[in-house]
Amino acid sequence: MINILFFAQTRELIGLERLELEPNFHTAEEIRQHLAEKGNKWALALEAGRLLVAINQTISPLSAEVKDNDEVAFFPPVTGG
């Protein structure tokens, strides 16, 4: 299984903290696309170009490979002042 985590506004929009997916995906982008196809709130929360991903707690490009037992976290870019 691939463990998917959602943080900050992404979590608030989707209404879930985590979910598990079968390891049928090759990249984080494939996971993003799959989840975004679930509908309005998913598409908004997982909009391409407005999202960061960490794989096993390392910030990675969406094109990064994922495999069974990976943790994939989606979150919006964070700014500070």
Buried (B, 14 or more C-beta within 10 A) or exposed (E): EBBBBBBEBBBEBBEEEEEEBEEEBEBBBBBBBBBBEEEEEBBBBBBEEEBBBBBBEEEBEBEBEBEEEBBBBBBBEEEEE
